[in-house]
Amino acid sequence: MNVALSIAENWYFYDFLDKICPSYLAPSCYVLLYSIMDSEAARVQIEEIGHIKERKRLTLLING
């Protein structure tokens, strides 16, 4: 579970990144969870609200 987040702290992954792009500093798991993911979720929500405001006669179904 959470493979995408657990790999962020994997030393083999850091070694791989260092080989393909030595100047790149990978974000930590904390930064991924509380900065990047939160800002991306907010961006998507704002984009969806913009699409909804442009529509007329819209039925929006949310599952979950």
N, C-alpha and C positions, 0 to 999 in steps of 0.2 A: 504494500500500500504506500501511497505518497512517494512513488519512485521519483517523480520530478523534483520534489523537495529534498528527499534524502540524498540524491546525487549531488546536490549543491554543496554538501560537506564531505564528499568522498575524495580521498587523497589521490586515487587513480584518475578521477575526473580532472582534478587540479593539474596533475602531471600531463594529461592529455592536452588541456588548454594551454599549458606552458609550452608544449611542443609545437602546437599549431599557431599560436599567437602569444609570444612571451610578454608583450606589453599589456595584455588584457588582464584586468583584475576581476575575477568572478565575484558577484554579490553573494553575501552570506545567506543562509536560510532565513534569518530574521529579516533582512532587507527584502528578500523575495516575498515573504509573507505579508509584511506590514507596510511596505512602501510601494513596490512595483505592482503587486497583485491588487492592493487597494486602489491605487491610482488607475489601473486598467479597468477595474470594475466600475469605478465612478465615470470614466470616459465612455464606456459602453452604455451605461445607464443614461447619461446625458444624450448620447447619440440616439438611443431608442426613444427617448422622450421627444426629441426633435422630429423623428420620423412619425411618431404618433400625432403630434400637433399638426402636421401637414395633411393628414388623412381626414376624410369625411366618411361617415357611415362605417365606422370601424368596430369590429368586435375583437377584443383582446382576450385570449384565453391563457391563463397561467397555470401550469401544472406543478404542483408541489407546494 
